[in-house]
Amino acid sequence: MLSLLLKSMRSRIIPTSLVTISLMASMVLLLSIERIQQGTEEGFNQSISGVDAIIGPRSSSLELVLYTVFHLGRPTNNITTKTINEIKLRSDISWLVPIALGDSHTGFRVVATQPNYFEHIKYGNSQSLTFMNGVAFSELSEAVLGSDVAERLNYKVGSEIQVTHGSVESIGSKHDDFSFTVTGVLNKTGTPIDQAIFLDLKGYELLHLGWMSGKKIFSLDDIDLSSLPADALEPKTVTAAFVGLKSKITLFNFSKSIREYPKEAISAVIPGLALSELWSIVRLVDKGFQLLSWIIITISLIAMVTLIIASLDNRKQEMTIYRANGASPKFLAIMVICESLVIGLIAIIGAIILVTIVTYFAATQLNLALGISPSFRWISIDEIKVFSFILLAGALSSLIPAIMVFRKNLHQTLS
């Protein structure tokens, strides 16, 4: 039967191909969106672990998480180091790591922080940061590189780098009067950490001694660094601070008390809650695309049935030959149903291949753009359910032309 069926379909190759491609494209749209959304959400959620709250200037919670964790966008304001030091003394805080953002190096974000960043900041399932080579910085002239930075720029321990004033989005003049020596390269994490350059906060402050209002006033070459007062390199402001609490039970009370801090307009953002805002928006868009995909699938199934019905008159000679060779009306009706199943199976196989290619390309682009490495499964249970539903819907839809064929050939047999 299969050889006869394929031979019959080849005689109508153009309309059959168009219906198959339409059905396949709608499945690719449906499944690609679902896979990319789930993979991206998983990648985002794996990017930070063990951080209970992020303290920053009072603004959008999501915005604060995006520019501190994912290096997307620019900080809206800073908070004073005095405030951070006061909050650090709270009895409910286990650890606090300040960060300062604003500079870059050949398209990669510079994150100024303290050595304890590499001890407390985790990713994935509470995995600690580890070094591929070297160690964390201990001097203000030292730097640590994320794995992607080292790989793409061919840097290694001992390399000298100079950073540029301004973020990736607004590059300014280069800090060409001071260089940093790479002391360590982190192992790959599949998070934005891979695309960051880490400096000591004091070294970062040193870079900006000769700057005012975004402009370079004097060079560091013109001053004697050894004569600087001990507190000259203590940063006056930072962008934000990552916080770990002694007990997660106190998290919401901690967030509330920080928002009510009287000396400065600051807030404590819970990363998980902030990201949930993002995914609630993304899911709304995702549902719209899913609805569109199902509409296209329905139209494709209707087109398939219409194609089979329209081809019946042109297949009279084919049916006559089958009957002359002993084919029963039931056999001919089953052939019509099998035709819809073959079209569905070809569309599904093509969709699986194309979805795999699309999601691989999407994962590559997400890694290049954000540093995250989303994981995609080969075929999920939900996808198998979608494929089964489409095959079943196609088979049920083909019952209409199958019944038409059965009745027509049964009438001719009886007459």
Protein Blocks (a to p, Z undefined) as FASTA:
>chain_A
ZZmmmmmmmmmmmmmmmmmmmmmmmmmmmmmmmmmmmmmmmmmmmmpghiabdcdddddf
klmmmmmmnogajdfbdcdfklmmmmmmpmkbmbdcdddehiacehiacddddfklmmmp
cchjhiacddfbhcddfbfkbccddfklmmmnopaehiacdddedifklccdddfkbccd
dfbdcddehiaklmcccddfklmmmmmmmggehiafbdfklpcfklpcfklmgcfbdfbd
cdddfblklmmmmmmmmmmpmkbccddddfklmmmmmmmmmmmmmmmmmmmmmmmmmmmm
mmmmmmmmmmmmmmmmmmmmmmmnopafklmmmmmmmmmmmmmmmmmmmmmmmmmmmmmm
mmmmmmmmnopacdddfbdfklmmmmmmmmmmmmmmmmmmmmmmmmmmmmmmmZZ
